Amino acid sequence: MAHQGTVQVLIVGAGPTGLTLACDLLRRGVACRVIDKVATPFAGSRGKGVQPRSLEVLEDLGVLDGVKALGAAPYPPLHAYKGSQVVWKGLMHEHREPSPDVPHPLPLMLPQYLMEEALRARLAALGGRVEFATELSAFEQDGEGVTATLVSPEGAPERVRALYLVGADGGRSLVRKRLGVPFEGETREEDRMLIADLHVDGLDRESWHMWSELETRTLKVGLCPLAGTDVFQLMAPLAPGEVPEQSEEGVQRLFNARSGRSDLRLHGVRWLSVFRTNIRLAERYRVGRVLLAGDAAHVHPPDGGQGLNTGVQDAHNLGWKLGEVLAGAPEALLDTYEEERLPVAAQVLGLSTRLHQRGVRSDANAPQRDAETQQLGLHYREGPLSRDERSVRGRVEAGDRAPDAPCHDATGNPIRLFDVFRGPHFTLLAFGSLPGDTVAGLEARYGSKVRVRAVVPPGGGSGRHVLVDTHGHARRGYDLEGPALVLVRPDGYLGLVTPGLGTERVDDYLAGVLAPSLRRGAVASG
């Protein structure tokens, strides 16, 4: 047994969830290790849809440019065929232009393995790496931390001491099983789909091509050009009891039989798998110093691209809370992770299941599907960290996603609210003019933990802390009447909305989420 190393957080699983969490922790200065039992990064497409809310998370973490550089692109139009004849055209998503409050209105397509590549690049830039071919074999916890045993092909088992362990190790999570956490739900063995990444000769890459039963629009076989690659993803639902031939020749025969075509050549299969529909939710997300995230906590049908995206947002929610607790905040803050994210997963599971049952019927479904799947409307309004103290609440409430808005700084340069939010800090937006001594007091007290900005109309103030709401988009986006303070959490959700410009309520809120050294009494409101 190798000697016992120490780390603040041990992350088991290097998929999108584990990598997102690692990036968030490292930018906070939290020491973490990321391990995965596979020897090399997975090379199959798996999930391919990145929803607008996840794009905002990736932008916050400094990953979005890398994702776009790898070829992320909007979904192509849908073409349904009878043989070689196009009989229907539609859209997976209704086209929308960026708006002041929603800069990324459309999901982007990118195979999961390329998204993971972008996240690993960001992880490396932050000083981290993935330890592949390293498997968690056992762990035990006490009141001070977790002792884990890691094994790899090259050396003796290693004992690692971590303050916290996060299981992001997928639907068959060893971490969840060792915790004994029930994973309620079902596996639908009769509901299966053959999926393959392969080359196709003779077919354009401008559309998502589908062959369906015309009367029911039930998919028989589809070929989707995968953004950022030169291959297509083949999808073919399987009948109960059907055993597909999992070879290149077998896939070609299946495609020919279902499409009624023999002029397209399928070859160069990179990945081939049979997907079984799983619908499951963990009973708990936290047991002491061990937490679950992503597919280890919830598994979804593939429809709507909800599973991967929900995992990314699990990590974004958990990252700042782990960071603050490790910095001295009350440990009860970690309980809010389950309290906020488990209900969201339950809601999303219901959505994924409905979409799976509904299927893609026509482009008339696109607006409804978009509103449901983009995850911009998911909220924590009933959660323990959401306080809206207005007597009459607006359209945007505490617990909601914080909208973006274009503004200008005091020098006249354009700046977005998302630019101000970006990073591991809280942001206090004062809709009204804050006295200079109030700003100075807040900054002296909270330092880098809280960024303070006064949102004012043109001519309403000056100074480095001022944001000029040039066209009124910020006030309209936050649906505020009169002076108000809005505290935006590090994960981009509204924690506190309070009328007026007195900061006592801000201090009271932050007392529950920051270390004691940062909460020594109220700052004068000025």
C-alpha positions in Angstrom: 0.0 0.0 0.0 1.5 3.3 -1.1 1.7 6.2 1.4 -1.3 8.3 2.2 -1.6 11.5 0.2 -3.9 14.3 1.0 -6.2 16.5 -1.1 -9.2 18.8 -0.4 -11.6 17.1 -2.9 -11.3 13.8 -4.7 -13.5 13.6 -7.8 -14.3 10.2 -9.1 -15.2 10.3 -12.8 -13.8 12.5 -15.6 -17.0 13.0 -17.7 -18.6 16.5 -18.2 -19.8 16.6 -14.6 -16.5 15.8 -12.9 -14.5 18.0 -15.3 -16.8 20.9 -14.7 -16.5 20.6 -11.0 -12.8 20.3 -11.1 -12.5 23.5 -13.2 -14.7 25.4 -10.8 -12.8 24.2 -7.8 -9.3 24.9 -9.2 -10.3 28.5 -10.2 -11.2 28.9 -6.5 -7.8 27.6 -5.4 -9.2 24.3 -4.1 -6.8 21.4 -4.5 -8.5 18.5 -6.2 -7.7 15.2 -7.9 -9.8 13.8 -10.8 -9.6 10.1 -11.4 -11.2 7.8 -14.0 -10.9 4.1 -14.3 -10.8 4.1 -18.1 -7.3 4.1 -19.6 -7.9 6.8 -22.2 -10.7 9.4 -22.9 -13.9 7.9 -24.3 -14.2 8.5 -28.0 -18.0 8.0 -28.7 -20.5 10.8 -29.3 -22.9 9.8 -26.5 -24.7 13.1 -25.6 -24.4 15.8 -28.2 -26.6 18.7 -27.2 -25.4 21.6 -25.0 -28.3 23.6 -23.8 -28.3 27.4 -23.5 -28.0 27.4 -19.7 -25.0 25.0 -19.9 -23.5 27.4 -22.5 -23.7 30.1 -19.9 -22.0 27.9 -17.3 -19.2 27.1 -19.8 -18.8 30.8 -20.5 -18.4 31.5 -16.8 -15.7 28.8 -16.5 -13.8 30.0 -19.6 -14.6 26.9 -21.6 -17.1 28.2 -24.2 -14.5 29.5 -26.7 -12.8 26.2 -26.6 -16.1 24.4 -27.2 -16.8 26.6 -30.2 -13.2 26.2 -31.5 -13.8 22.4 -31.6 -16.8 22.9 -33.9 -19.9 23.3 -31.8 -22.7 24.5 -34.1 -26.5 24.9 -34.1 -28.6 21.8 -34.9 -29.2 21.2 -38.6 -32.7 21.2 -40.1 -34.6 17.9 -40.1 -35.4 16.0 -43.3 -37.7 13.0 -43.3 -37.6 10.6 -46.2 -39.5 7.9 -48.0 -36.6 6.2 -49.6 -34.7 8.9 -51.3 -37.6 11.4 -51.5 -37.8 14.2 -48.9 -41.4 14.1 -47.6 -41.1 16.5 -44.6 -38.8 19.3 -43.4 -38.7 20.7 -39.9 -36.6 22.2 -37.2 -35.3 20.6 -34.0 -35.3 24.1 -32.4 -37.1 27.3 -33.4 -34.6 29.9 -34.5 -34.0 32.7 -32.1 -31.6 35.6 -32.2 -29.6 36.6 -29.1 -31.4 39.0 -26.8 -30.2 41.4 -24.1 -31.0 38.9 -21.3 -30.3 35.6 -23.2 -27.0 35.8 -25.1 -27.1 32.1 -26.1 -30.7 31.4 -27.2 -30.1 28.1 -29.1 -28.5 24.8 -28.0 -25.3 23.8 -29.8 -24.4 20.4 -31.0 -21.0 18.9 -30.0 -20.3 15.2 -29.3 -19.7 14.6 -25.7 -16.1 13.5 -26.2 -15.2 16.9 -27.8 -16.9 18.8 -25.0 -14.8 16.7 -22.5 -11.7 17.6 -24.6 -12.5 21.3 -24.2 -13.0 20.9 -20.4 -9.7 18.9 -20.1 -7.9 21.8 -21.8 -9.4 24.3 -19.4 -8.5 22.0 -16.5 -4.9 21.8 -17.7 -4.8 25.6 -18.0 -5.8 25.8 -14.4 -3.1 23.5 -13.4 -5.1 20.2 -13.2 -5.1 16.9 -15.0 -7.1 13.7 -15.2 -5.5 10.6 -13.7 -6.7 7.9 -16.2 -6.5 4.2 -15.5 -7.0 5.0 -11.8 -9.9 3.4 -10.1 -11.5 3.9 -6.7 -11.7 0.5 -5.0 -12.9 1.5 -1.5 -13.5 4.4 0.8 -14.5 5.1 4.3 -15.4 8.4 6.0 -15.3 9.9 9.4 -16.1 13.3 10.8 -13.0 14.9 9.4 -12.8 13.5 5.9 -12.7 10.4 3.6 -10.0 7.8 3.2 -10.0 6.3 -0.3 -8.1 3.5 -1.8 -7.1 3.9 -5.4 -5.7 1.2 -7.7 -3.9 1.5 -11.1 -2.2 -1.1 -13.3 1.2 0.4 -12.8 1.6 0.4 -9.0 0.5 -0.6 -5.6 -2.8 0.5 -4.2 -2.7 4.1 -2.9 -4.4 5.5 0.1 -5.7 9.1 -0.3 -7.1 11.3 2.4 -9.6 13.9 1.2 -11.8 16.3 3.0 -14.6 15.6 0.6 -15.3 12.9 -2.1 -17.6 13.5 -5.1 -18.9 10.6 -7.1 -19.4 11.7 -10.7 -18.8 8.1 -11.9 -21.9 7.6 -14.0 -25.1 5.6 -13.7 -23.4 2.5 -12.4 -21.6 4.6 -9.7 -19.5 2.7 -7.3 -19.6 5.6 -5.0 -23.4 5.6 -4.8 -23.5 1.8 -4.4 -20.9 1.8 -1.6 -22.9 4.5 0.2 -26.0 2.3 -0.1 -28.1 5.2 -1.6 -31.2 3.8 -3.3 -31.4 4.6 -7.1 -35.1 4.5 -7.6 -36.6 4.1 -11.1 -36.6 1.7 -14.0 -34.6 0.3 -16.8 -36.7 -0.3 -19.8 -35.2 -3.3 -21.5 -37.8 -3.2 -24.2 -36.9 0.4 -25.1 -33.5 0.2 -26.7 -31.7 2.0 -29.5 -28.7 1.1 -31.6 -26.3 4.1 -31.8 -23.1 4.3 -34.0 -20.6 6.9 -35.0 -19.6 6.2 -38.6 -18.8 7.7 -42.1 -21.5 7.9 -44.8 -20.8 8.2 -48.5 -23.4 9.8 -50.7 -25.3 11.9 -48.1 -25.0 15.6 -47.4 -24.1 17.0 -44.0 -26.5 19.9 -44.1 -29.4 18.1 -42.6 -30.4 15.5 -40.0 -31.8 12.7 -42.2 -34.6 10.5 -40.8 -36.6 7.6 -42.2 -39.8 7.1 -40.3 -43.2 5.5 -40.4 -45.2 8.1 -42.3 -48.5 7.6 -40.4 -47.1 7.7 -36.9 -43.8 9.6 -37.6 -42.1 6.9 -35.6 -38.4 6.8 -36.3 -37.0 3.8 -38.1 -33.4 5.0 -38.6 -31.7 8.4 -38.6 -28.3 9.8 -39.6 -27.2 13.1 -37.9 -24.1 14.8 -39.0 -22.0 15.4 -35.8 -20.7 18.9 -35.5 -17.0 19.2 -35.2 -16.4 15.9 -36.9 -16.6 14.2 -40.3 -18.9 11.4 -39.1 -22.6 10.9 -38.6 -24.4 9.5 -35.6 -26.8 6.6 -36.6 -29.8 6.0 -34.4 -32.1 3.0 -34.9 -34.8 2.1 -32.3 -34.9 -1.7 -31.7 -38.0 -3.8 -31.3 -38.5 -5.8 -28.1 -36.4 -8.9 -28.4 -34.5 -7.7 -31.5 -30.8 -8.5 -31.4 -28.9 -6.2 -33.8 -25.8 -7.4 -35.6 -23.1 -5.1 -34.1 -20.7 -5.0 -37.0 -20.2 -2.6 -39.9 -21.8 -5.0 -42.3 -24.8 -5.6 -39.9 -25.3 -1.8 -39.5 -25.3 -1.4 -43.3 -27.9 -4.1 -43.7 -30.1 -2.7 -41.0 -29.9 0.8 -42.6 -30.7 -0.5 -46.1 -33.7 -2.5 -44.8 -35.1 0.4 -42.8 -34.5 3.2 -45.2 -35.3 1.4 -48.4 -32.0 2.7 -49.9 -28.9 0.9 -51.1 -27.0 3.8 -52.6 -25.5 5.1 -49.3 -22.3 3.4 -48.0 -21.8 3.3 -44.2 -18.3 2.5 -43.1 -15.5 3.4 -40.7 -17.5 2.7 -37.5 -15.8 4.5 -34.6 -18.2 3.6 -31.9 -21.2 1.2 -31.7 -23.5 0.6 -28.7 -27.0 -0.4 -27.7 -28.6 2.2 -25.5 -31.2 1.1 -22.9 -33.6 3.7 -21.5 -32.9 4.3 -17.9 -35.0 6.6 -15.7 -33.6 6.7 -12.2 -33.0 9.2 -9.3 -30.9 8.9 -6.2 -32.7 9.2 -2.9 -29.9 11.4 -1.5 -27.1 13.5 -3.0 -25.1 13.8 0.2 -24.0 11.3 2.9 -21.6 13.0 5.3 -18.5 14.1 3.3 -19.4 12.2 0.2 -21.6 13.7 -2.5 -23.1 12.5 -5.8 -23.4 14.4 -9.1 -24.4 13.9 -12.7 -25.4 10.4 -13.8 -24.4 9.0 -10.4 -27.4 10.9 -9.0 -29.8 10.8 -12.0 -30.1 9.1 -15.3 -32.4 10.2 -18.2 -33.7 9.1 -21.5 -31.6 10.8 -24.2 -34.4 13.0 -25.5 -33.9 16.8 -25.1 -30.2 16.5 -24.2 -31.1 16.8 -20.5 -28.8 14.4 -18.7 -25.4 15.8 -19.6 -26.6 19.4 -19.1 -28.2 18.6 -15.7 -24.9 17.1 -14.6 -22.9 20.2 -15.7 -25.3 22.3 -13.7 -25.0 20.0 -10.7 -21.3 20.7 -10.7 -21.8 24.5 -11.0 -24.1 24.4 -8.0 -21.8 22.2 -5.9 -18.5 23.9 -6.8 -19.0 27.2 -5.1 -20.6 25.6 -2.1 -17.6 23.2 -1.6 -15.3 26.2 -2.1 -16.9 28.3 0.5 -17.2 25.5 3.1 -13.5 24.7 2.6 -12.8 28.4 3.2 -14.7 28.2 6.5 -18.4 28.7 5.7 -21.0 26.7 7.7 -21.0 23.1 6.5 -24.8 23.2 6.4 -24.3 25.0 3.1 -23.6 21.7 1.5 -27.0 20.4 2.5 -28.5 23.0 0.1 -26.9 21.2 -2.8 -29.3 18.3 -2.5 -32.2 20.6 -1.5 -31.8 22.6 -4.7 -30.6 20.1 -7.2 -32.6 17.0 -6.4 -36.0 18.6 -7.2 -34.5 20.0 -10.4 -33.4 16.5 -11.4 -36.9 15.1 -10.6 -38.4 17.8 -12.8 -36.0 17.2 -15.7 -36.5 13.4 -15.5 -40.2 13.9 -16.0 -39.5 16.2 -19.0 -37.0 13.7 -20.5 -39.5 10.9 -20.2 -42.3 13.0 -21.7 -40.1 13.9 -24.7 -39.1 10.3 -25.1 -42.7 9.2 -25.2 -43.7 12.1 -27.5 -40.8 11.8 -29.9 -40.2 14.2 -32.7 -43.5 14.7 -34.4 -43.2 18.0 -36.3 -41.6 21.4 -36.2 -44.8 22.6 -34.5 -43.4 21.1 -31.3 -40.2 23.1 -31.5 -41.2 26.2 -29.5 -42.7 24.1 -26.7 -39.7 21.7 -26.7 -37.3 24.7 -26.6 -39.0 26.3 -23.6 -38.9 23.1 -21.7 -35.4 21.9 -22.6 -33.2 25.0 -22.6 -33.1 24.9 -18.8 -33.1 28.7 -18.6 -36.3 28.6 -16.6 -35.1 26.1 -13.9 -35.1 27.8 -10.6 -34.6 27.5 -6.8 -37.4 29.8 -5.7 -38.5 27.5 -2.9 -34.9 26.7 -1.9 -33.2 27.6 1.4 -30.9 30.2 -0.3 -33.5 32.2 -2.1 -34.8 35.3 -0.3 -37.1 37.8 -2.1 -38.1 40.5 0.4 -40.3 42.6 -1.9 -44.0 42.9 -1.0 -44.8 42.5 -4.7 -42.5 40.3 -6.6 -41.6 40.8 -10.2 -41.3 38.5 -13.1 -37.7 37.6 -12.0 -37.5 36.4 -8.4 -34.9 35.2 -6.0 -33.9 31.7 -7.0 -34.1 32.5 -10.7 -31.3 32.6 -13.2 -29.7 36.0 -13.3 -30.4 37.6 -16.7 -27.7 39.2 -18.8 -27.8 42.8 -20.0 -25.6 45.1 -22.0 -24.3 48.1 -20.1 -21.4 50.5 -20.3 -18.7 51.1 -17.6 -17.8 54.6 -16.3 -15.3 55.1 -19.2 -18.0 54.4 -21.8 -16.7 50.9 -22.7 -19.4 48.3 -23.4 -19.7 45.6 -20.7 -22.2 42.8 -20.1 -23.6 41.8 -16.7 -22.2 38.3 -17.5 -18.8 39.9 -17.7 -19.2 41.2 -14.2 -20.6 37.9 -12.9 -17.8 35.8 -14.4 -15.6 34.3 -11.7 -15.9 32.6 -8.3 -17.4 35.6 -6.5 -20.8 36.9 -5.5 -22.0 40.1 -7.3 -24.1 42.7 -5.5 -26.0 44.8 -8.0 -27.4 48.1 -6.6 -30.2 49.4 -8.8 -29.6 53.0 -7.7 -26.7 55.1 -6.7 -24.6 53.7 -3.8 -22.6 56.2 -1.7 -18.9 55.8 -2.1 -18.3 55.0 1.6 -20.9 52.1 1.4 -19.0 50.6 -1.6 -15.7 51.1 0.2 -17.0 49.4 3.3 -18.4 46.4 1.4 -15.1 46.0 -0.5 -13.0 46.3 2.6 -15.2 43.8 4.4 -15.7 41.1 1.8 -12.7 41.6 -0.5 -12.7 39.4 -3.6 -15.7 37.4 -2.3 -18.2 40.1 -3.4 -18.1 42.4 -6.4 -20.2 45.5 -6.0 -21.7 47.4 -8.9 -24.2 50.2 -9.0 -26.6 50.0 -12.0 -27.6 53.5 -12.9 -29.3 55.3 -15.9 -27.2 57.5 -18.2 -25.9 60.5 -16.1 -26.8 58.7 -12.9 -23.3 58.4 -11.4 -19.6 57.9 -12.0 -16.8 55.8 -10.6 -15.2 52.4 -11.3 -18.1 50.6 -9.5 -20.8 52.1 -11.8 -22.6 50.3 -14.6 -24.5 52.6 -16.9 -27.8 50.9 -18.0 -27.6 52.7 -21.3 -30.8 51.4 -22.8 -32.6 50.2 -19.7 -32.1 46.5 -20.4 -30.8 45.7 -17.0 -33.7 47.2 -15.0 -36.2 45.7 -17.4 -34.5 42.3 -17.4 -34.7 42.2 -13.6 -38.2 43.7 -13.5 -37.5 46.1 -10.7 -39.4 49.2 -9.5 -37.4 51.7 -7.6 -34.1 51.2 -5.7 -33.2 47.6 -4.9 -30.3 45.4 -4.1 -29.8 42.1 -6.0 -27.2 39.6 -4.8 -26.1 37.2 -7.5 -24.6 33.9 -6.4 -21.4 32.6 -7.9 -23.4 30.1 -10.0 -25.4 32.9 -11.6 -28.7 32.6 -9.6 -30.4 35.3 -7.6 -29.8 34.7 -3.9 -31.3 37.9 -2.5 -33.6 40.6 -3.8 -34.4 43.4 -1.3 -36.0 46.8 -1.8 -34.0 49.9 -1.0 -30.2 50.3 -0.8 -29.6 49.4 2.9 -27.0 46.6 3.0 -27.9 45.1 6.3 -30.0 42.4 4.6 -27.0 41.6 2.4 -24.8 41.1 5.4 -27.4 38.8 7.0 -27.6 36.7 3.8 -23.8 36.4 3.4 -23.5 35.3 7.1 -25.0 32.0 6.1 -22.7 31.3 3.1 -19.3 32.8 3.9 -16.6 32.2 6.5 -16.9 33.8 9.9 -14.0 36.1 9.2 -16.1 37.7 6.5 -19.2 38.3 8.6 -18.3 40.6 11.6 -21.4 42.8 11.7 -23.4 45.0 9.4 -21.9 47.6 7.0 -23.6 51.0 7.2 -26.0 51.6 4.4 -24.9 55.2 4.0 
